[in-house]
Amino acid sequence: MTKLIRYTILSLFFFIPLTFSFKNFELFEFPKIILIYSFTSILLIQHILNHLLNNTPLFTKNRLSLIFLIFLFSQILSTIFSIDRHMSFFGYYSRFNGGLLSIICYFILFQILSVYIDKDFTQKIINTSIISAFFVCLYAILQHFGIDKNLWVQDVQNRVFSTLGQPNWLAAYLSIVICFILFQIDQNPSILNLKSYIIFQICFLSLLFTKSKSGLIAVSIPLSYFFLKTLINKKYHQLIVLSLLIFIPILIFDNPIKDKLFPKILKIEDSIIEDYYNITASQDIRKIVWQGALNLWKKFPILGSGLETFAISYYWVRPISHNLTSEWDFLYNKAHNEYLNYAATTGSVGLISYLLLIVFSLLSLKTQPYLLLAYLTILITNFAGFSVVVTSLYFFLIPAFTLGKYKKTSQTPSSKSIKILLNILLIIPLYFLYFSVKYFLADRHYFLSNQYLKKYPQNSLVEISKSVKLLPGNPEYQIQYAQILSSIALSSNDNTYSQKALDALVKAEEISPFHPNYLKKSAQILFNLGQTKTAIDLIKKTSLLAPTDAKTFYILATFYTSTDQINLAKTAYQKALDLKSNYDHAHMGLAQIYLIEKDYQSSLDHFQSAYDINPKNTDALEKIKELKLILTNQTKSS
């Protein structure tokens, strides 16, 4: 049984980085988190059986387990007092990792690994990780040369993401694996160790192709350590070989290091494109989001707004300056800084316990330099981003690699009553495995529902109905269900569909009462169904939860306009413009109202503003011409 458990653990490290799916709503993180749930269930079943059959210890006594337990307890507290317990438990839909359920899984995996780890098994995990990364990197290199360029909206040739789904996530993962490869090279310094050098080259090339600055900064630390060590030990052949493997591709291929060494002259057309679309630099947006995270920490200093609720609570403190960025209408489900994310969502209690876990993990790794460096790369990449399934797996489990020497060798048989209890408790991981399958199928039907949504609404309804039946407590499914039902109700004039849609909206709001995006969608559905007063009240509630969100006030203005509450509409449009002065849609809305009121100069001013913001707005251009002619005629007649 021990051998089987170890094979299962190796499978975990092999398959998690490689897994993705074209048949789910979220292609990368969702299949990986389902695997985490499934592997945790299977390993827990195996481990309990191994304990019952062979008296293997249920857990080992070590200080890291205690610190991890303190961290877990802080996350449970944050979830209990969360503004959205569903989101805190499961994680934000499409991200998932970081919710309480995932942290419980990592805790269980840590405890199980602590029992079975030893020096030889640690080496096997490292070898397995490198083999898995080899296949990940082969795909990344093929991506760079265009193997799947027509599959993605993103310019994948410019910045590869392989099976991880995002360039920075791939870079963070490769930073960890490169430390493992350097460890292998250090163990076998012979120049004939071609296998390790080849794999290093493939991984480093893939890292360059991500063009991730945080990844390159992170990997520079283990590389510097390796170069310094080889220099001190006078292993010059190693130094020369690795230097060639690093610097030749840096000089050949486009990457941030080469751009820094040999700055490119910005092409005129590139400059025009950047100015036209007003693309805000990512670091500038991050600063704004980080400020929002700090504001949130001040607002909820003890336990935060709730584990993984940043997508909701950020709206409460969102800086107005975010409205003037190119990503003003994007939803930020993370703070793009793991430490600030914990501060904002789990407060000082969560942040301190998280930092405590990091400190004790570093202490446990101090005798294993390459494991320590691998762990450090995660801390660095998390500073400019956030953890995903793969990086969390290594973040929580790398510290366990050193626990073999602390493991108790004596095995105390469990009492008969404990064995009976454990047999009963086996039902929990079995049910969790069943739940993982249900979750996977529900998401699959949700994906199909979205695929059918525009052309085949009835088929879309059938699929989302299956999702709702499998997981009725998921607000994401309830909102989609209501949206499709309302669409069919409006086209068929069937009140049965309308009532079902209203019931679904009530359920969604009961589960997630403070989610601005859900509330905006619900308000639009209610408005379409003729529930105008309820829709207006709901969007007004949303404006209180998201006081700096210009779009919320714009939606409110359109509701007021449609119900002939013109003065209220003008106030709401103006509020949207106060928050976002370059909001072309709000300018157009105000311009139309002033046109109806025959205030031609004010109407012209707003149409002109809308056109200046968006020169492709031909409707605004036509109105400008008409209004200029009207005003000219008025001047002549006066």
C-alpha positions as CSV (number, residue, x, y, z in Angstrom):
1,M,0.0,0.0,0.0
2,T,2.9,2.4,0.8
3,K,4.3,1.8,-2.7
4,L,0.9,2.5,-4.3
5,I,0.6,5.8,-2.3
6,R,4.0,6.9,-3.4
7,Y,3.1,6.2,-7.0
8,T,-0.1,8.2,-6.5
9,I,1.9,11.2,-5.1
10,L,4.3,11.0,-8.1
11,S,1.3,11.0,-10.5
12,L,0.0,14.1,-8.7
13,F,3.3,16.0,-9.5
14,F,3.4,14.6,-13.0
15,F,-0.2,15.3,-14.2
16,I,-1.1,18.6,-12.5
17,P,1.2,20.8,-14.7
18,L,0.2,18.9,-17.9
19,T,-3.6,18.9,-17.4
20,F,-5.9,21.2,-19.4
21,S,-9.2,20.8,-21.2
22,F,-10.9,22.3,-24.2
23,K,-14.3,21.0,-22.9
24,N,-14.7,23.1,-19.8
25,F,-15.6,26.7,-19.1
26,E,-12.1,27.4,-17.7
27,L,-9.5,25.5,-19.7
28,F,-6.5,25.4,-17.4
29,E,-7.1,26.1,-13.7
30,F,-10.4,24.2,-13.4
31,P,-9.1,20.8,-14.6
32,K,-6.1,21.2,-12.4
33,I,-8.1,22.0,-9.3
34,I,-10.4,19.0,-10.0
35,L,-7.3,16.8,-10.1
36,I,-6.2,18.3,-6.8
37,Y,-9.6,17.4,-5.3
38,S,-9.5,13.9,-6.8
39,F,-5.9,13.1,-5.8
40,T,-6.6,14.4,-2.3
41,S,-9.6,12.1,-2.0
42,I,-7.8,9.0,-3.4
43,L,-4.7,9.6,-1.3
44,L,-6.7,10.1,1.9
45,I,-8.6,6.8,1.3
46,Q,-5.3,5.0,0.6
47,H,-3.6,6.5,3.6
48,I,-6.4,5.6,6.0
49,L,-6.5,2.1,4.7
50,N,-2.7,1.9,5.0
51,H,-3.0,3.0,8.6
52,L,-5.7,0.5,9.4
53,L,-4.0,-2.4,7.6
54,N,-0.3,-1.7,8.4
55,N,-0.3,0.6,11.4
56,T,1.3,3.4,9.3
57,P,1.3,6.6,11.3
58,L,-1.7,8.8,10.5
59,F,0.5,11.9,10.8
60,T,4.0,12.9,11.9
61,K,4.8,15.4,14.6
62,N,6.7,18.4,13.3
63,R,6.5,22.1,13.8
64,L,5.6,22.8,10.2
65,S,2.4,20.8,10.6
66,L,1.4,23.0,13.6
67,I,2.2,26.2,11.7
68,F,0.2,25.0,8.7
69,L,-2.7,24.2,11.0
70,I,-2.6,27.7,12.5
71,F,-2.6,29.1,8.9
72,L,-5.6,26.8,8.0
73,F,-7.4,27.9,11.1
74,S,-7.0,31.6,10.1
75,Q,-8.5,30.8,6.7
76,I,-11.4,29.0,8.3
77,L,-12.1,32.1,10.5
78,S,-11.9,34.4,7.5
79,T,-14.4,32.1,5.7
80,I,-16.8,32.1,8.6
81,F,-16.9,35.9,8.7
82,S,-16.8,36.3,4.9
83,I,-19.0,38.6,3.0
84,D,-19.5,35.7,0.6
85,R,-19.0,32.3,2.2
86,H,-19.6,30.4,-1.0
87,M,-16.8,32.2,-2.8
88,S,-14.5,31.9,0.2
89,F,-15.0,28.2,0.3
90,F,-14.8,27.3,-3.4
91,G,-12.8,30.3,-4.7
92,Y,-13.7,32.7,-7.3
93,Y,-15.3,30.9,-10.3
94,S,-12.7,30.5,-13.1
95,R,-9.8,30.8,-10.5
96,F,-10.8,28.3,-7.8
97,N,-7.3,28.0,-6.3
98,G,-7.0,29.8,-3.0
99,G,-10.5,29.0,-1.7
100,L,-10.8,27.2,1.6
101,L,-11.5,23.9,0.0
102,S,-8.2,24.0,-2.0
103,I,-6.2,25.0,1.2
104,I,-7.8,22.1,3.1
105,C,-6.6,19.8,0.2
106,Y,-3.1,21.2,0.3
107,F,-3.0,20.7,4.1
108,I,-4.1,17.0,3.8
109,L,-1.6,16.4,1.0
110,F,1.1,18.0,3.2
111,Q,0.2,15.7,6.1
112,I,0.2,12.6,3.9
113,L,3.4,13.5,2.2
114,S,5.1,14.1,5.6
115,V,4.4,10.4,6.5
116,Y,5.9,8.9,3.3
117,I,8.7,11.3,2.4
118,D,12.4,10.4,2.6
119,K,15.5,11.3,0.8
120,D,15.0,8.8,-2.0
121,F,11.4,9.7,-2.5
122,T,12.2,13.4,-2.6
123,Q,14.6,12.6,-5.5
124,K,11.8,10.7,-7.3
125,I,9.4,13.7,-6.9
126,I,12.1,16.0,-8.3
127,N,12.8,13.7,-11.2
128,T,9.0,13.3,-11.9
129,S,8.6,17.1,-11.8
130,I,11.4,17.6,-14.3
131,I,10.0,14.9,-16.7
132,S,6.6,16.6,-16.5
133,A,8.2,20.0,-17.2
134,F,10.0,18.6,-20.2
135,F,6.6,17.9,-21.9
136,V,5.2,21.2,-20.8
137,C,8.2,23.0,-22.3
138,L,8.2,21.1,-25.6
139,Y,4.6,22.3,-26.1
140,A,5.7,25.9,-25.1
141,I,8.5,25.9,-27.7
142,L,6.1,24.5,-30.4
143,Q,3.7,27.3,-29.4
144,H,6.4,29.9,-30.0
145,F,6.8,28.5,-33.5
146,G,3.1,28.7,-34.2
147,I,1.8,25.1,-33.7
148,D,-1.5,26.4,-32.2
149,K,-1.5,30.1,-33.1
150,N,-5.0,29.9,-34.5
151,L,-6.5,28.3,-31.4
152,W,-6.1,31.3,-29.1
153,V,-7.3,34.9,-29.0
154,Q,-4.0,35.7,-27.3
155,D,-0.8,36.2,-29.3
156,V,0.6,32.9,-28.1
157,Q,3.6,33.0,-30.4
158,N,4.7,36.3,-28.8
159,R,4.2,35.0,-25.2
160,V,3.8,31.3,-24.7
161,F,1.8,29.8,-21.9
162,S,1.8,26.0,-22.8
163,T,-0.5,23.9,-20.5
164,L,-0.5,26.6,-17.7
165,G,-2.8,29.1,-19.4
166,Q,-0.9,32.3,-18.8
167,P,2.7,33.4,-19.5
168,N,3.5,34.5,-16.0
169,W,2.0,31.3,-14.5
170,L,4.2,29.2,-16.8
171,A,7.3,31.3,-15.9
172,A,6.6,30.9,-12.2
173,Y,6.4,27.1,-12.6
174,L,9.5,26.9,-14.8
175,S,11.5,29.0,-12.2
176,I,10.8,26.2,-9.7
177,V,11.7,23.4,-12.0
178,I,14.9,25.1,-13.2
179,C,16.1,25.0,-9.5
180,F,15.5,21.2,-9.6
181,I,17.5,20.8,-12.8
182,L,20.4,22.9,-11.4
183,F,20.3,20.5,-8.4
184,Q,20.6,17.5,-10.8
185,I,23.5,19.2,-12.6
186,D,25.2,20.0,-9.3
187,Q,24.8,16.4,-8.2
188,N,26.4,15.1,-11.5
189,P,28.8,17.9,-12.6
190,S,30.2,15.9,-15.5
191,I,30.1,17.6,-18.9
192,L,28.7,14.4,-20.3
193,N,25.5,14.9,-18.2
194,L,23.8,15.8,-21.5
195,K,20.3,14.9,-20.4
196,S,20.2,17.5,-17.6
197,Y,21.8,20.2,-19.9
198,I,19.3,19.5,-22.7
199,I,16.3,19.7,-20.3
200,F,17.8,22.9,-18.8
201,Q,18.1,24.5,-22.3
202,I,14.5,23.5,-23.2
203,C,13.1,24.9,-19.9
204,F,15.2,28.1,-20.1
205,L,14.1,28.7,-23.7
206,S,10.5,28.3,-22.7
207,L,11.0,30.8,-19.8
208,L,12.4,33.3,-22.3
209,F,9.5,32.7,-24.6
210,T,7.1,33.7,-21.8
211,K,8.7,37.2,-21.7
212,S,7.8,37.2,-18.0
213,K,9.9,39.8,-16.1
214,S,9.0,38.4,-12.7
215,G,9.9,34.9,-13.9
216,L,13.3,36.0,-15.2
217,I,14.0,37.9,-12.0
218,A,13.0,34.9,-9.9
219,V,15.2,32.5,-11.8
220,S,18.2,34.9,-11.7
221,I,18.7,34.1,-8.0
222,P,19.2,30.3,-8.3
223,L,21.3,30.9,-11.4
224,S,23.5,33.3,-9.5
225,Y,23.9,30.8,-6.7
226,F,24.8,28.1,-9.1
227,F,27.4,30.2,-10.9
228,L,28.9,31.4,-7.7
229,K,29.2,27.9,-6.3
230,T,30.7,26.5,-9.5
231,L,33.2,29.4,-9.6
232,I,34.2,28.8,-6.0
233,N,34.6,25.0,-6.6
234,K,36.5,25.8,-9.9
235,K,34.2,23.8,-12.1
236,Y,34.9,26.0,-15.0
237,H,33.6,23.6,-17.6
238,Q,30.2,23.7,-16.0
239,L,30.3,27.5,-15.9
240,I,31.2,27.7,-19.6
241,V,28.5,25.3,-20.7
242,L,25.7,26.8,-18.7
243,S,26.8,30.3,-19.7
244,L,26.5,29.4,-23.3
245,L,23.1,27.7,-22.8
246,I,21.8,30.9,-21.1
247,F,23.4,33.8,-23.1
248,I,23.2,32.5,-26.6
249,P,19.3,32.2,-26.6
250,I,19.1,35.6,-24.7
251,L,21.0,37.2,-27.6
252,I,19.1,35.3,-30.4
253,F,15.5,35.5,-29.3
254,D,13.3,38.5,-28.3
255,N,13.0,38.7,-24.5
256,P,13.0,41.4,-21.8
257,I,16.7,40.9,-21.1
258,K,17.7,41.5,-24.7
259,D,15.3,44.5,-24.9
260,K,17.1,46.0,-21.8
261,L,20.6,45.4,-23.2
262,F,19.7,46.5,-26.8
263,P,16.6,48.8,-26.6
264,K,14.5,48.8,-29.7
265,I,13.4,52.0,-31.4
266,L,9.7,52.1,-31.1
267,K,8.1,52.0,-34.5
268,I,5.8,54.9,-35.4
269,E,2.9,52.6,-36.1
270,D,3.3,50.9,-32.7
271,S,3.4,54.3,-31.0
272,I,0.2,55.3,-32.8
273,I,-1.5,52.1,-31.8
274,E,-0.6,52.5,-28.1
275,D,-1.8,56.1,-28.1
276,Y,-5.0,55.3,-30.0
277,Y,-6.0,52.5,-27.6
278,N,-4.6,54.3,-24.6
279,I,-3.0,51.1,-23.3
280,T,-2.1,51.5,-19.7
281,A,1.2,49.9,-18.5
282,S,0.6,46.8,-16.4
283,Q,2.8,48.2,-13.6
284,D,0.6,51.3,-13.4
285,I,-2.5,49.3,-13.1
286,R,-0.9,47.1,-10.5
287,K,-0.1,50.1,-8.4
288,I,-3.8,51.2,-8.4
289,V,-5.0,47.7,-7.5
290,W,-2.4,47.4,-4.8
291,Q,-3.7,50.7,-3.3
292,G,-7.2,49.3,-3.4
293,A,-5.9,46.2,-1.6
294,L,-4.3,48.4,1.1
295,N,-7.6,50.4,1.5
296,L,-9.4,47.1,1.9
297,W,-7.0,45.9,4.6
298,K,-7.7,49.2,6.4
299,K,-11.4,48.6,6.1
300,F,-11.2,45.0,7.3
301,P,-8.0,44.9,9.4
302,I,-8.7,41.8,11.5
303,L,-10.1,39.0,9.3
304,G,-10.4,40.8,5.9
305,S,-13.4,40.8,3.7
306,G,-13.3,37.0,3.4
307,L,-11.0,34.5,1.9
308,E,-10.9,34.9,-2.0
309,T,-13.5,37.7,-2.0
310,F,-11.2,40.3,-3.6
311,A,-13.4,40.3,-6.8
312,I,-16.3,41.6,-4.7
313,S,-14.7,43.8,-2.0
314,Y,-12.3,45.6,-4.3
315,Y,-15.3,47.4,-5.8
316,W,-16.0,48.8,-2.3
317,V,-12.7,50.7,-2.2
318,R,-11.7,50.8,-5.9
319,P,-9.6,53.9,-6.6
320,I,-11.3,56.3,-9.0
321,S,-8.1,56.4,-11.0
322,H,-8.8,52.8,-12.1
323,N,-11.5,54.2,-14.4
324,L,-9.0,56.0,-16.5
325,T,-7.0,52.9,-17.3
326,S,-7.4,50.7,-20.4
327,E,-8.6,47.9,-18.1
328,W,-11.2,50.0,-16.3
329,D,-14.0,47.5,-17.0
330,F,-12.0,44.4,-16.1
331,L,-12.9,42.4,-13.0
332,Y,-9.9,41.9,-10.7
333,N,-10.4,38.7,-8.8
334,K,-7.0,38.9,-7.2
335,A,-4.8,41.8,-5.9
336,H,-1.9,40.7,-8.2
337,N,0.2,40.5,-5.2
338,E,-0.2,37.4,-3.0
339,Y,0.7,39.1,0.2
340,L,-1.6,42.1,-0.3
341,N,-4.3,39.6,-1.4
342,Y,-4.1,37.8,1.9
343,A,-4.0,41.1,3.8
344,A,-7.1,42.4,2.0
345,T,-9.2,39.2,2.1
346,T,-8.0,37.5,5.4
347,G,-6.8,40.6,7.3
348,S,-3.9,40.8,9.7
349,V,-4.7,37.4,11.2
350,G,-4.5,35.7,7.8
351,L,-1.5,37.6,6.6
352,I,0.6,37.0,9.8
353,S,-0.2,33.3,9.8
354,Y,0.7,33.2,6.1
355,L,4.0,34.9,6.7
356,L,4.6,32.7,9.7
357,L,4.2,29.6,7.4
358,I,6.7,31.1,5.0
359,V,9.3,31.8,7.7
360,F,9.1,28.3,9.2
361,S,9.2,26.8,5.7
362,L,12.3,28.7,4.9
363,L,13.9,27.6,8.2
364,S,13.1,23.9,7.4
365,L,14.7,24.3,3.9
366,K,17.9,26.0,5.0
367,T,19.9,22.8,4.7
368,Q,18.7,22.1,1.2
369,P,19.8,25.1,-0.9
370,Y,18.1,24.2,-4.2
371,L,14.8,23.4,-2.5
372,L,15.2,26.7,-0.7
373,L,15.8,28.5,-3.9
374,A,12.9,26.9,-5.6
375,Y,10.7,28.0,-2.7
376,L,12.1,31.6,-3.0
377,T,11.2,31.8,-6.7
378,I,7.6,31.2,-5.7
379,L,7.8,34.0,-3.1
380,I,9.2,36.4,-5.8
381,T,6.7,35.6,-8.6
382,N,3.8,35.8,-6.1
383,F,4.9,39.4,-5.3
384,A,3.9,40.6,-8.8
385,G,1.2,38.1,-9.3
386,F,-0.7,35.4,-7.5
387,S,-0.6,31.7,-6.9
388,V,-2.2,29.2,-9.2
389,V,-2.8,25.4,-8.7
390,V,0.7,24.4,-9.8
391,T,2.6,27.0,-7.8
392,S,0.5,26.4,-4.7
393,L,1.2,22.7,-5.0
394,Y,4.9,23.3,-4.7
395,F,4.5,26.2,-2.2
396,F,2.7,24.0,0.3
397,L,4.5,20.7,-0.4
398,I,8.2,21.6,-1.0
399,P,8.7,22.3,2.8
400,A,7.6,18.7,3.4
401,F,10.5,17.4,1.3
402,T,12.8,17.9,4.2
403,L,10.7,16.2,6.9
404,G,12.0,12.7,6.4
405,K,14.6,13.1,9.2
406,Y,11.9,14.3,11.7
407,K,9.6,11.3,11.0
408,K,8.9,9.0,14.0
409,T,10.0,5.5,13.3
410,S,7.9,3.9,16.1
411,Q,4.4,3.0,15.1
412,T,1.7,3.0,17.8
413,P,-1.2,0.8,16.8
414,S,-4.5,2.7,17.0
415,S,-7.1,1.5,19.4
416,K,-10.1,-0.5,18.2
417,S,-12.5,2.5,18.7
418,I,-10.2,4.8,16.5
419,K,-10.1,2.1,13.8
420,I,-13.9,1.9,13.8
421,L,-14.1,5.7,13.6
422,L,-11.6,5.8,10.7
423,N,-13.6,3.2,8.8
424,I,-16.7,5.4,9.2
425,L,-14.7,8.5,8.2
426,L,-13.7,6.9,4.9
427,I,-17.1,8.1,3.7
428,I,-15.8,11.7,3.7
429,P,-13.1,11.3,1.0
430,L,-15.4,9.0,-0.9
431,Y,-18.1,11.6,-1.0
432,F,-15.5,14.3,-1.9
433,L,-14.4,12.2,-4.8
434,Y,-18.0,11.9,-5.9
435,F,-18.4,15.7,-5.5
436,S,-15.3,16.3,-7.6
437,V,-16.9,14.3,-10.5
438,K,-20.2,16.3,-10.1
439,Y,-18.3,19.6,-10.1
440,F,-16.4,18.6,-13.3
441,L,-19.7,17.5,-15.0
442,A,-21.5,20.7,-13.9
443,D,-18.8,22.9,-15.4
444,R,-18.8,20.8,-18.6
445,H,-22.6,21.5,-19.0
446,Y,-22.0,25.2,-18.2
447,F,-19.4,25.3,-20.9
448,L,-21.8,23.7,-23.4
449,S,-24.5,26.1,-22.3
450,N,-22.3,29.0,-23.2
451,Q,-21.4,27.4,-26.5
452,Y,-25.1,27.1,-27.5
453,L,-26.2,30.5,-25.9
454,K,-26.4,32.7,-29.0
455,K,-27.7,30.3,-31.7
456,Y,-29.6,27.6,-29.8
457,P,-31.1,29.0,-26.6
458,Q,-33.2,25.8,-25.9
459,N,-30.1,23.6,-26.0
460,S,-28.3,26.2,-23.9
461,L,-31.2,25.9,-21.3
462,V,-31.0,22.1,-21.3
463,E,-27.2,22.2,-20.5
464,I,-27.4,24.9,-17.8
465,S,-30.4,23.1,-16.2
466,K,-28.1,20.1,-15.8
467,S,-25.5,22.3,-14.1
468,V,-28.1,23.7,-11.7
469,K,-29.4,20.2,-10.9
470,L,-25.8,19.0,-10.1
471,L,-24.8,22.1,-8.1
472,P,-27.9,24.2,-7.2
473,G,-25.9,26.2,-4.7
474,N,-23.6,27.7,-7.4
475,P,-24.6,31.4,-8.1
476,E,-22.7,31.4,-11.4
477,Y,-25.0,28.7,-12.8
478,Q,-28.1,30.4,-11.3
479,I,-27.4,33.7,-13.0
480,Q,-26.8,31.9,-16.4
481,Y,-30.0,29.9,-15.9
482,A,-32.0,33.1,-15.2
483,Q,-30.5,34.9,-18.2
484,I,-31.4,32.1,-20.6
485,L,-34.9,31.6,-19.1
486,S,-35.6,35.4,-19.4
487,S,-34.4,35.4,-23.0
488,I,-36.8,32.5,-23.9
489,A,-39.6,34.1,-21.9
490,L,-39.3,37.4,-23.9
491,S,-39.3,35.6,-27.2
492,S,-42.2,33.2,-26.3
493,N,-44.3,35.3,-24.0
494,D,-44.4,32.4,-21.6
495,N,-44.7,33.5,-18.0
496,T,-43.5,30.1,-16.7
497,Y,-40.0,30.9,-17.9
498,S,-40.2,34.4,-16.4
499,Q,-41.1,33.0,-13.0
500,K,-38.3,30.4,-13.1
501,A,-35.9,33.2,-14.0
502,L,-37.0,35.3,-11.1
503,D,-36.7,32.3,-8.7
504,A,-33.1,31.7,-10.0
505,L,-32.2,35.3,-9.4
506,V,-33.4,35.1,-5.8
507,K,-31.3,32.0,-5.2
508,A,-28.2,33.7,-6.7
509,E,-28.6,36.8,-4.5
510,E,-29.2,34.6,-1.4
511,I,-25.8,32.9,-2.1
512,S,-23.8,35.9,-3.2
513,P,-25.6,39.1,-2.0
514,F,-22.7,41.5,-2.5
515,H,-21.3,40.5,-5.9
516,P,-21.5,43.7,-8.1
517,N,-21.3,41.8,-11.4
518,Y,-24.0,39.3,-10.4
519,L,-26.2,42.2,-9.2
520,K,-25.7,44.1,-12.5
521,K,-26.6,41.0,-14.5
522,S,-29.6,40.4,-12.3
523,A,-30.8,44.0,-12.6
524,Q,-30.6,43.8,-16.4
525,I,-32.5,40.6,-16.5
526,L,-35.2,42.0,-14.2
527,F,-35.4,45.1,-16.3
528,N,-35.9,43.0,-19.5
529,L,-38.7,41.1,-17.8
530,G,-40.5,44.3,-16.9
531,Q,-39.6,44.4,-13.3
532,T,-38.4,48.0,-13.6
533,K,-38.7,49.2,-10.1
534,T,-37.0,46.1,-8.7
535,A,-34.3,46.4,-11.3
536,I,-33.7,50.1,-10.4
537,D,-33.6,49.3,-6.7
538,L,-31.1,46.5,-7.3
539,I,-28.8,48.7,-9.4
540,K,-29.0,51.4,-6.8
541,K,-27.9,48.8,-4.2
542,T,-25.0,47.9,-6.6
543,S,-24.0,51.6,-6.8
544,L,-23.7,51.7,-3.0
545,L,-21.5,48.5,-3.1
546,A,-19.4,49.9,-6.0
547,P,-19.4,53.7,-5.5
548,T,-16.6,54.3,-8.0
549,D,-17.8,52.0,-10.7
550,A,-18.8,54.2,-13.6
551,K,-20.6,51.4,-15.5
552,T,-23.1,50.9,-12.6
553,F,-24.2,54.5,-12.8
554,Y,-24.3,54.3,-16.6
555,I,-26.7,51.3,-16.3
556,L,-28.8,53.1,-13.8
557,A,-29.0,56.1,-16.2
558,T,-30.2,53.8,-19.0
559,F,-32.9,52.4,-16.7
560,Y,-34.0,55.9,-15.8
561,T,-34.0,57.0,-19.5
562,S,-36.1,54.0,-20.5
563,T,-38.7,54.8,-17.8
564,D,-38.8,58.6,-18.7
565,Q,-37.2,59.7,-15.4
566,I,-35.1,62.2,-17.4
567,N,-33.7,64.3,-14.5
568,L,-32.6,61.2,-12.6
569,A,-31.0,59.8,-15.8
570,K,-29.1,63.1,-16.3
571,T,-27.8,62.9,-12.7
572,A,-26.7,59.3,-13.1
573,Y,-25.0,60.0,-16.5
574,Q,-23.2,62.9,-14.9
575,K,-22.1,60.7,-12.0
576,A,-20.7,58.2,-14.5
577,L,-18.7,61.0,-16.2
578,D,-17.5,62.4,-12.8
579,L,-16.0,59.0,-12.2
580,K,-14.8,58.4,-15.8
581,S,-14.5,61.6,-17.8
582,N,-13.6,59.7,-21.0
583,Y,-16.7,57.5,-20.8
584,D,-18.0,57.9,-24.4
585,H,-21.2,55.9,-23.8
586,A,-22.2,58.2,-21.0
587,H,-21.5,61.3,-23.2
588,M,-23.7,59.8,-25.9
589,G,-26.5,59.2,-23.4
590,L,-26.4,62.7,-22.1
591,A,-26.2,64.1,-25.6
592,Q,-29.4,62.2,-26.6
593,I,-31.2,63.6,-23.6
594,Y,-30.1,67.2,-24.3
595,L,-31.1,66.7,-27.9
596,I,-34.6,65.7,-26.9
597,E,-34.7,68.7,-24.6
598,K,-33.5,70.9,-27.6
599,D,-30.5,72.1,-25.6
600,Y,-28.5,71.8,-28.8
601,Q,-25.2,73.3,-27.6
602,S,-25.0,70.9,-24.6
603,S,-26.0,68.1,-26.9
604,L,-23.3,69.1,-29.4
605,D,-20.7,69.3,-26.6
606,H,-21.3,65.7,-25.5
607,F,-21.5,64.3,-29.0
608,Q,-18.2,66.0,-29.7
609,S,-16.7,64.5,-26.5
610,A,-17.9,61.1,-27.4
611,Y,-16.4,61.4,-30.9
612,D,-13.1,62.7,-29.6
613,I,-12.9,59.7,-27.3
614,N,-13.9,57.2,-30.0
615,P,-13.3,58.5,-33.6
616,K,-15.0,55.4,-35.0
617,N,-18.3,56.6,-33.6
618,T,-20.0,57.5,-36.8
619,D,-23.4,58.1,-35.1
620,A,-21.8,60.8,-33.0
621,L,-20.2,62.3,-36.1
622,E,-23.5,62.5,-37.9
623,K,-25.2,64.2,-35.0
624,I,-22.3,66.7,-34.7
625,K,-22.9,67.7,-38.4
626,E,-26.6,68.0,-37.8
627,L,-26.3,70.0,-34.6
628,K,-23.7,72.4,-36.1
629,L,-26.1,73.1,-39.0
630,I,-29.0,73.7,-36.5
631,L,-26.9,76.0,-34.4
632,T,-25.7,77.9,-37.5
633,N,-29.3,78.4,-38.7
634,Q,-30.3,79.5,-35.3
635,T,-27.5,82.1,-35.3
636,K,-28.5,83.4,-38.7
637,S,-32.2,83.6,-37.8
638,S,-31.4,85.6,-34.6
